[in-house]
Amino acid sequence: MSEPHLPADEVARLHRRAAELLPLGSLLQDGDDMPAAWTEALDALAERLGQSYPFADPQYLGQMLKPPHPVAWAGYAMAMLLNSNNHAFDGGPATAHLEREAVDQIAQMLHQETHLSHLTASGTIANLEALWVARSLHPDKVVLSGAQAHYTHARISEVVGAQHETVPATGHGTLDLAALEERLQAGGVGTVVATLGSTGLGMVDRVDRVADLCQQYDARLHVDAAYGGFFALLADGGTPGVERAPFAALGRADSIAIDPHKHGLQPYGCGCIIFRDPDVGRLYKHDSPYTYFTSDDLHPGEISLECSRSGASAAALWATLRALPLTRGGLGSHLAGARSAALRLAERIRGLDGWTLVLDPDLDIVCWHRTGTTASGVSAATDVAYDRLAERGWHVAKLSVSAEDLHLDADQPTVMVLRTTLMKPEHAGVVDALADTLAELT
């Protein structure tokens, strides 16, 4: 496969943007005469950034990557002219309030009416805070997550000193409810992690059923909605849509992690953690000798494990939600385009000779492979198809899954399949061309 590189016109645009942006980099003066060394540094940076995959291009369908919305980009740049710190109201007197307003909107979208919430550096940090609270409330009990849940839950449990166990997944890639109940019956479980959009297959756990089991066996429920949480905007019975019940049950979760830097159209560095019970704030209680004195309100840093946090992330998110409200017709229109693309690609692959769809997509991730009988044969065909697609300008990804789950001759335990993340609405306009290319490859 060729080395990553942006198309020549995008590289040229990067160079022009560098020259245009540098004079705008200060609120204290207009940059009419920039030092040559500054200009040269950004020109060199533009050249290096050209050695990237074209994440903005519709033919890039590989990883969970895309540029932020223009409003988010501009809002972030505006706020960076101040570079506020949302640790306390004296460090971010404007942006800390913007954060609170934006997070309130996200919590309402997720059916969390009364909550304690804040932005984080990422979904990983959001999950870390959730499991830290879980361990603090139940220090001697186990955290359970599914086999298809993000690998970070096991690592985070180790970091915060929580016991962790894995529950098997079904062949559909979701948490096995029977296995979960069996483990809950054995006792000693403090928290169950349900996944609302796994990062591999993109599948949605039955949060409603998991919530029932957690209630029955007195366990906390944490929902990792880092990838799929914003699809709540499509869980309304409309078309295109997603299954309603798992999203409707989010109001029963004790904590939820969600990533605005994925489907919320934000720059990286914008996660969010939501707790249903504001009383967990007591676990964060601490003092600082030089902050927290400008307001009697609860400062963001008083309910966060992080100290310094960019106010620009809050400003960008707030501006985006003002331009694209959390409705089906607002931000939901972007998710609807992505969901439509996934449904269309799955439909086309089902109709192609020589290709097999792994699962019907729950959200906007579609996985497939060359039709075959053995795990090794399918994996080898995946490698060939991956390279041939790249030669034609299609940037996809690979995913390792269980050969048993795909009902293949397991001459090796896992099988490599092709994976596409159709998270840009523009993908709806190219999936037929991708399917036609697959037909040619056959």
Steps between C-alpha positions, in 0.01 A plus 500: 500500500628850416609740773230740629490835328239768442399584144710776346216754506447445874873538569498827307199614701683418824785727395257781420317453831831525687570839342145618570482382860828627640404872492182416694682343793473781754224716649749769603600607151451428134785296360590708198869417497581146609861394566638285219583220745134474605382483141761240412407286801133482401587438137715207610216379723258508206742280306519250784123498554466406136630158602156408635209296375224714344268478799258757354458311173185285464721216374665487841283250691761338723540616856280726714656812356364811334565873528280700738205705379604846370309666787688285751831578332433873498365499856807313623732743321314800644522369854868410455571869459422515874618148591277476806524218753171343605635378831335792680284801425797735544688308229201471268238755603325475163587150381421325829141621471493398133611152608220472751239606244629261232525203737147565626375463143687171452367364830143581397555325166603192700193521729707606801286773653678545835872450462859595584702528181797659333721478193817291501805464280358185338258211533779305669521759778119508523497123548786528749302743716194273482694194612686700765163599648383139469807376686463772764139402568565123490870448573474125548269422208564407138457707183356294213531586130428299186748328273424752224521801733791738457829363633542811711262376772735224609798738493315775685386254767864416559592870519230585756547179699169337410448130445396430141347201323387443142158363406469309170342658195234351277566417136330833431784679678296615799515426871366148566208564735476140620869495588465838667213382719688187595796710616273743686334208680842395629526834684776748561428723198499875557475639146403374156625678187265498202623620161293726278694454177802270520804641324564180307168382360298805601238294683266624772450309827144460626538775758137460602546130581833564672333772709233249608768256614696769682186605684418140587847422634579842651789594273590836352464549124762690303433552128795554272327705232823659380434397141124458472350743748403772253288247307242566773386772258385227259338272762157655442330258262592711197692399188787438492497395859657282766339267750317709755509289819875510578506879466177554693657310792789746532309685770549194720880503471703607801766647273551556127813575299456670161745649250404830334823467299342216306139554387482832683722643223762638740881515489680228690527562870128517575344219702218518755399316817149514645397373844132456582549562873654842574602372843800321346656846494601442863756247376680775309513739796834677535634850551743723314679792667494726195176414315129455574471847659332700223159338526284315748381273217651154462812542286562241223825394665316411819318217317782384274812289541675715240634840596591710197242453224463698181217753501523497121340154491197632687475806276516291183237256627266776618521681165440177308190417703370851441544457124389134499259437791468152647197410287447269205495800266809658662800289590284195433514573128871414503432172679213423263736532205747263663229251594354509147844431356547196726158356415560549127846343506372201697220458248741510207745253658219254569427504126859448383631161395822407676455729800342433840365759745615432857195651675219738419625833637347641818649845433739604221781242509486231231725193490527239223736245346557288193280193509705198607510189714815531712618773734844509342359519148264784583778688681733467202225624267441796732865605473483487122170691482630764743800573278299498178246741644782730609640496146162633385493778759278329760626526857340225711612316814538143622347333805591174671196296609435148624500236228240308699265798499520511119430125479822436311734204515717623787841395371605810695309656792437841343421629155577837344207685337461838335349782705359838402401785731243704309487794740491778241165583336690530171552124514139456385608629160788256447389162636355388167833578334674298773264207444562520125873486567450189714309341215794571268745351750303176504 
